[in-house]
Amino acid sequence: MYYSNGNYEAFAHPVKPESVDRKSAYLVGSGLASLAAACFLVRDGQMKGEHIHILEELSLPGGACDGIHDAQKGFIIRGGREMENHFECLWDLFRSIPSLETEDASVLDEFYWLNKKDPNYSLMRVTENRGEDAHTDNKFALSDKAAMEIMQLFFTKDEDLYDKKINDVFTEEFFKSNFWLYWRTMFAFEDWHSALEMKLYIQRFIHHIGGLPDLSALKFTKYNQYESLILPMVKYLEAHGVHFQYDTRVTNVIFDITPEKKAARKILMIHNGQEECIDLLDDDLVFVTNGSCTENSSLGDDDHAPVLNDTPGGCWELWKNIAAQDLSFGNPDKFCSETDKTTWESATVTTLDDRIPPYIQKVCKRDPFSGKVVTGGIVTCKDSSWLMSYTLNRQPHFKEQPKDQLVVWVYGLFTDVPGDYVKKPMRECTGREITEEWLYHLGVPVEEIPDMAANSARCIPCMMPYITAFFMPRTAGDRPKVVPEGCVNFAFIGQFADTVRDTVFTTEYSVRTAMEAVYTLLDVDRGVPEVYASCYDIRALLDATSKMLDGKKAIEMKVPWIMKLVEKKALRKISGTVIEDLLKEYNVI
């Protein structure tokens, strides 16, 4: 497996891998990573679909990419997926997946057309005082010291950040900035999360720093991620004869490990309550999604709070059983053993009449029933004790959604502190109480909140004990390599497999690890698109620097006098050169 860039290999069809016709593949889990791996096996590996077997613990596919209309509870979304134009592997995949709505078009085509016609951006990113504009005004409000701390983190070596937390590398000035408010609420970072992961995020998305305050960097699907992304993949795979087996919990993969190689030899599983075993040969490839951010998610309703279930769950137990066999298989305990640091809660609110929508429209400054961008990403209630954020994607968010209803996604980053209207921690609240807290921050008159929450909305809260598990501080080896050293027929895929330069909690990461796994095990002779290299583009770096300083020129920053002296001499040296023109173009000087 190797990396490539540019158009030369982007549109090339690889030759059929040698001996692929005698190979089979078993994929544990049916989330985005597993489905993507199956698609790459079919498209680029040219493996027969009937040789591909997907083993799923639940009764439906999709993993964390969900969107469900439950007959009893209503519409449910545990979370949403934000995308951007440089998800190279994701778009490489979806250019080949047919749209379910548009004839002779791919999923990428319809996504591209939609986001060109209706680009995403926010008109109200942050509120305070119950729905009023907090007037962050697209400013980062970074002090010179805080800006320098970001730059220092950007240039720090990965190994110097192993097991370090964000609050190990930033001071209070940074945490008071709008930058941190935008950042933590958009990506769900906490102070105690990995400084290394934050550094990787800054490097990975440096080209989008300017779009962080108004979320113009983001692109979204037409519907929820299940209907827009997962179902087209499932239909594609079914059309190629891929076998889906649900209600199947894989408990272990047994390896034959020698100094020369590591070979998966058995898959142990429980199918429909019965223990079963699949014996494996070197030609049988195994792809395991190790760990899950939505494992043990629990739902409540209007009258009941969700019950926290912090037992390890099937996917974590599987990884632990695999990891016990060799150090190269990672350290799952690093990510799943402190649920007090990886938990937060979301809720799906469905409006039932015309009472709530005017308050939404007042905040987002758009007609929420227009079918176009509504909030343009999350709206954060800056003074919320729960640090509540909410979003309305294009409506309808579900194909079955009635035209007079809106589906709103709400989440709280701090679930263990009392609310501002409901004097209880979010994790103890029923759906109706969460709706009341949201309506309070939306600006609904206090005397109308109880009746409106009871009769004008339905709320399904969801507790997720591992939702930010991949952000926990880590060191080398905690996340196993996609194909651990010596493995001949086995790969890890998904958010807890390790690949270079890319960032977790993205659809791109799931698809990238899947592509790398398939290309490695089948020796596909085509390059995996490298992570977009904006962090090596001087233009992107200069532009980001200017944006972070809110238009202030870099030479205006307060630095020691000796630096000012060096700066003056350097400016004289570049006077009249293209370097001077470049620095002026990006407002550095």
N, C-alpha and C positions, 0 to 999 in steps of 0.2 A: 504494500500500500504506500502511495506517495501523494504529495499535495501538488496541485496545479493552480494556475490562475489564467485569466484571459479567455478568449473565445475559442482558441485552437482545440481544446479538449472539451469545452462546454457542450458542444453539440455532436460530439463523436459517439458512435456506437462501438463498444468494445467487442473484440472477437469472443466467441464462446469459450469459456474457461475449459481447460482440459479435464476430462473425466467427470464433468458436472452431471451427466445423465445417470451416473450410478450413485450420486449423492442424495441424501435426504436432509431436511432441516427441521429442528424442533425449537419453537420459540415460546419461552415461558412468559406469559402475560400478553395482553392485547392492547396495551397503550400505544401512544404515538410512536415510540421507539420500536416496538415489536412490529407494528403494522408497516412502518417504514422499512425495516429490515426485510420483511417479506416482499414488499414491493421492489426493493433493490435486487433481491434474489431472483425475482421473476424478470425484471426489465434488463438489468445489467449482467446478472449471473446466468440468465437464461435457463434457470432451473425449472423443471416441470412443476406446475402448480400442485399436482397431486402428491408430490414429494415433500410438500411444505405443510407442517402441522403446528397450529397455534393452540397452546394450552392456557386456558383462562380460568381463574378461580371464580369469577363472578358469572352472571348469566347473560352479560352483554359486553361488547368491546368498548374501548375508549380510554380506559385508565383515568388519568386526571383530566383529560379533555372531555368534559361532559356537558350535558344539557338535557335534562329529562323532564317530560311532562308526566308526572305521577297522577294517576286517576283519583287518588284520595287526597294527596297533599297539594297538588298543583305544579307550577313550573319551578324547577330547581336548577341553579347553577352554583357550583362550589367556588368557581373562580373564572377568570377570563384570561385570554392569551393576547398579549401585545406583540405585534410584529413590525418589522422594518424592511427596507428594500435590500439590505445586505445580509439577509439570511440565505446564504448561498446554497447550502445543501437542501434547505426546505424548498426553495423555489426550483432547484434542480429536480427534486422529486415531483412536485405538484404540476410541473409542466407536462407530465406524462399521465396524470390522473384525470380521467374525463369528468367534466361537470355533470351533475345530476339534474341541472336546470336548463342549461344552454347547450343546444345541439352543436356538435363539432367544435366545442370549446373545452379547454382544460380548466381545472380549478385555479391555476395561476392566471389564465386569461380573465376569468370572471372577477377574480380578486383585483387584478391590475386595472381593469376597466372601472370597477366600482370605486377604487381609491383615487383614480384619476378624476372621475366625475364628481366625487364627493370627498375631498381631502379632509383628513382629520385635524382638528385643532380645537383648543378650549377657549371659551370666552370668559370663563370664571373658574380658575384653577383652585383658589383657596377662599374660604369664607370664614367669617367670625360674627359674633353678635347675632346669631340665629339667622343666617342666610344673607348677611350683608357682605359685600366685597371686602376682602381683607387687604386689598391694595398692595399685594406683593408686586403687581405691575411688571411681571416678567423679569424682575430683578433677582439676582442671587444674593445680594447683600452680604458678600464675603469681605471680611476685613483683610488687610494685606497679610496678616499672620495666617489666617485661615486659608487664603489662596495659596500661600507658600506651603502649607501643610499638605494640600491636595497635590501640588507639584512634586513635593518630596515623595509622597506615596507612589505617584505615577512612576518615578524613576527607581524605586526600591526593588531589589532583586526578590524573586519569589521566595527563595529559601530564607531570607531575612524576615519573612512574614509568617513563617510556619507557626501555627498555634497561637498567633497573636489576634487580639480582638480589635475592633474598630476604635474603642475608647482607649486603646494602648497607643494609637498613632495620631489622635486628634485631641485638641484641647477645647475648652468651653466655648471659645469664640466661634469655632466651626459649628458646634452643635446648636448655636443660637441663630445660625444663618438660614435664609430661605433655601439655599442649596440643599442643606440637610433635610429640611421639611419636604421639598420636592422629592428628593432622592429616597428617603426612607419610606414615604407613603407610596411611591410608584413601584418600588422594588421590594417593599416589606423587610427592610433591614432594621435590625435592632442594634443598640450600642455594643452588645456583647457578641455580635456575629463576626465572621471572619474578615480581618483586615485584608488578607490575601484576596478573598473573593471580591471585596469592594475595589481593590486595585485593578483586578482583571476586568471588572465592569467599566471602570473609568477608561481603561485602555481600549476595551472592545467597542465602546460606544462614544469615543471621543468626538467623532464626526457629528454626533447628535446632541452635544452639550447645548447648543443654541436652541434646540427644540424641546429641552427639558421643562422650562417654565410653562409653556402653553401646550405641551404634549403633541406638537406638530410633527415630532419625529415618528409618531406611531401610525400604524395601519391596522385595520380590523376587518374581520370577515363579515359577511352579510348577516348571517345568523349566528347562533351559539356554535362553539367549536365542534360539538358532536355532529351537528347537521352539516356544517360547512366543511369540515376537514375529515372527521373520522368516517362517516358514512360513505363518502366517495371512495375512500381507500378500501373499505370493506367490500363494496360492490365490485371494485376493480379486482380484488383478490379472489372473490367468489367466482367471478367470471373466468378466472384462470384456473379454477379447480382447487384452490387452496382450502385445506381442511381446518375448520374451527371446532374446537372441543371445549365447551363451557363446563362450569361446575367442576373444575379440575384444579385441585390445589397441589402444586409441586412442592414437596417437602425437602428434597435434597437431590443433588447431582453428585454421584460417586465417581471419583477420579482414580486412575492408575497413574501414580506419580513416580517417575524415575529421574536420575540426573539428566537424562537426555531429553525427556519430554513429559508433558502433562496431558493426559487424554481422558476425556469424559467417557465413562463406561456404562453408567446406569442413570436413569431418571426415575426417582421414586415419587409417587404421587397418590393422592386420594381422589378417586373419580366416582361421583354419585355415592359417596360413603364407603367405597370399597378401595382397599390398598391395591395399587397396581405398579408394575415396573416395566420400563422400556430398556432393553439391552441395546448398547450402542457400539458401533464400530468407528474406525477413524474417518470413514466416509459419511458418518452421521454427524451433522453440525448442530451445535446447541448454542442458543442465544438466550441469555437470562437478563431480565430487567431486575437489577438488584436494588432493593429499597423503593419506597414510594412516598411522595409527599402527602398523598390523600389516604394512605392506609388508616383503617379504623375511623374513618369519618363517621360522625353520628349526626342524625337529623332530629330536630324538634319540630314543633308546630306552633300555632298561635297560642296554645294553652300549656305547652310543655317546653322546658329548656332542653337542649341536647345534652346527653350524658357523656362526659369525657371518658373515652376508652383508650387508656395509654398502655395497654398490653402491646407486646411487639407486633403481633399480627403476622399473617402468612408470609408476606414478601420479606420482612425483616428476619423471620425465623429461617427462611430459605437461605438468605445471604449468610447468616451466622453459621449455618450448617456447612455451607460451602467454604466459608473463610476458615473454619476450624481445620481444614485439610492442608492449607498452605498459606504462608505469609503473603504471597503475591496476590491473594484473593481479597485483600483489603481488611478494613477494621470497621465493621458496621456499628459497633458500640460507640464510636466517636460521634455518630450522627443520631442515634435513636435512643440514647440512654438518659437524656435530660429534656423531657417533654415540656417542662416549665419554661424552657428557652426556645422551643420550636413550635409552640401552639399559638394560633390565633383563630378567630371565628369570623365566618361570613354569614350572610343572610340574603335570601331572595325575597324581595317584596313585590307583589303584584297589585297594582291599583285596580279597583273594581268599579269606580264611577268617575265623575268629573270633578271631584272636590280637591284631590291632591295635585293633578297635573298643572294647574295654574302656578302653584308654588315652585314646581320644578322648572317651569318655563321662565319664571322670574329670575332664577339663579342661572340657568344655562343660556338664557337669552335666545332660545330657539324653540320652535314648535316641536314638541316631542313626538307628535303624530305625523310628522312630515315624511317619514321614511328615510330621512337623511341623518347625518351626524347630530347627536343630541348634546350630551355633555362634552364630547370630545375627549374621553378618558375620565379619570377619577376627579371628583371634587372633594377636597379635603377640608374638614371642619377644624380649623386651626386650634380653636379653643375647646374642642371636645376632650373630655377626660379619657375617653376611649381612643382618642385620635381616630375618629371615625372618618371614613371616606366612602363615597358612593359613586356609581356610574350608571348611565343609561346608554347602551349601544344603540345603533340604528334599530328602530322598531318597525315591524314586529321582530323580536329576538328569537322567536320560535315560529315555525311555519304554521302551527296549529293555534297560535295566539289570537284571541279575538281582537278586532281592530280598535275597540274602545278601551283596551287594557294596555298598561305599560309594565314591563318587567325591569326592576331595578336591582342592581347588585350592591350590597352594603358590606363593608368589613371594618372591624375594629382591631387596631394593632395592640392595644392594651386591654386585655379581657379580664384582668383581675382587680380593676379599680372601679369604684362606684360611678355611675353616669351622672349627667348634669340635670336631667329631668327625672329619670328613673334612678333612684338612689341605690342601685345594686350593680355589682360587677356584670359585665356583659355575659360572661359564661353562666351566670345564674338566671338570666332573663329568658322569659318566654318570647315567642315570635312577636306577640302583640306588644310586649314591653320594648323590644328592640325597635319596632315600628314607631312607638311613642317617642323614643329617644331620637330617632331619625327625623320625625316630624318637628320635634322641638328645634333641632339644628337647621331644619329647612325653613323655619320662620312661621309655622302655623301658630295662630293664637292659642295660648295655653289652655283656655277654656274649651277649645274645640278638639284638642288632641285626643282625649280618651275615646270620644265617639267616632272620630275619624279613623283611629287605629283599629277600632273594633268592627266598623262597618264599611269602610272604604278601602281596605287593603287586606291582603293575606300575606303572612310572612313565614318562611321556612328557614330557621337558623341551622347552621352547620358548624359543628366543632371539629377542627382538624389538628390532632396532636403532633403531626410531623410535617406540617405545611412548610416550614422553613428549615427542615433538618439539613438540607444541603448547604446552608449558610454557616453551619457550626465551624468554629476554628479547627483547622486540620493541618497535618504535616504530610510529608512525602509518604506515599504508600497507603494512606488511609482510604483513598479512593483507588480501586484497582484499575490498572490499564484496561483499555477496551479489550485487547487480547493480551492477557498476562504472558510474561516471558515463558516460553516453552510450550504453550498450549497449541495443540494441533487441530482441535475440532471444537473449541469452546471460546465464547466471547461474552463479555458484559456489555450491556447497552443501557442507555437512559441517563438520568440525572446524577447517578452516583458512580458511573464509570468515568474514567479520567482521560481527557484528551487535552491537547495543548491549546492555550490562548483563548478558547471559547468560554462562555459563561453559562452557568446552570440557571434554572428557572426560566428557560426559554424553549420554545418549540424547536428552534434551530439546534440546540444542544442534543435533544432526543434524536433528531434526524441525522445529525452529524455522527454521533456515536454508532448509529445503526449502519450508516454508509461505510464508515471505517471498518466496522466488524465484518460486513459482507465482503468488502473489497479485499480485506486481509485473508480471511479464511478461504475464499475462492480464488485468490490471486487474480482479481479482475484487473485487466490491463487498461486502466483509465484512471486519471487523477481525481482524487477527492478535492473539491474546491477548497482552497485555504481560507481561513478566517480573514475577513476583510481587513486589509492592513492599514487602516486609517491612522493607527498609532505610530506608523512610520512615515506618514505623509506630513511634511513640514507645513503645508497649507492648512490641514486639519488641526494641527497643533497650534498654529498661530491664531486661527479663527476661534478655537476653543478658549485660548488664553484671553482674547479680547472679550469674548462673551461672558466668561466667568468674572471679569472685572467690571461688568455692567457698562462697557464702553470706555472706561478709564484706560489710558494708555499704560502699557507695562512700565515704561520709563518713569511714570509718576508714582510707582509703588515706593513705599518707604523701605530702603535697604541701607546697610552700613555705608559710611562715606567712601570707604575704599572701593566698594562696588560701583558707586556713582562715578568715581574717577576712571575705573576700567571701562565703564559704560560710555563715558564721553570720548575716550580714545578709540573705542570700537566704532562708534558712530562716525568719527572722522575718517576712519579707514574705509567704511562702506559707502561713504558719500559719493553719489553719482553712479552707483552700480545697480545691477538688477536686484541685489539683496536689499538695498534701501527701498526700491520700488515695492518689493514684496512685503516688507515690514510696514510700509505706509498703507498698502492695499488692505492689510488685515488689522489696521489700527493699532499696531504695536508701538509705532513712533509717530 
